[in-house]
Amino acid sequence: MKLTARFYWILLGLSLASCEWFTSPETKTRQLVEEELSAIDWNEVDQYPLFAACEETASKPDQQTCFEQNLVMHLSMSLQDFEFQSDQRLADTLYVDFMVDHQGKISVVSMDKNPEFSKENPEFESIVSRSLRSLPRLEPALKRGIPVSSRFRIPLVLNTDD
């Protein structure tokens, strides 16, 4: 009889210690969602924004390469028609931050400035902004199959000959 009573006390203690028996289904669901959300790296996308020339089923590094190549090619073609001037030798890198929103639209967030170059070429910022906005249609980046906004930074190298 002592052994049976002791067994029931242990069983009662274990059942009371088990918190999951007293947790509501809503609380369990919320905990699972919170665990899942904390495991997601929100700074990385599952698929890069894609131009029509890029392959959707390509690997993520190949998608990134395609995106960057198309972007650089478009910017280079847009900027080659403009002759920028500088009275002094320049060797500088300006960074342009831009956003591709969840609909694939591009907007310039910020752009570094070189005071001397900007003074001599006041239209430079608007030309770069216009060039980015005139990019061909993009499919937005995807995170878990959902279109998301993504932010990028590109360097523009200013280099004048002697």
Beta strands, then each sheet from edge to edge (+ up, - down):
strand 1: 50-51
strand 2: 91-100
strand 3: 106-111
strand 4: 138-139
strand 5: 141-143
strand 6: 146-148
strand 7: 150-159
sheet 1: 1+ 4-
sheet 2: 3+ 2- 7+
sheet 3: 5+ 6-
end
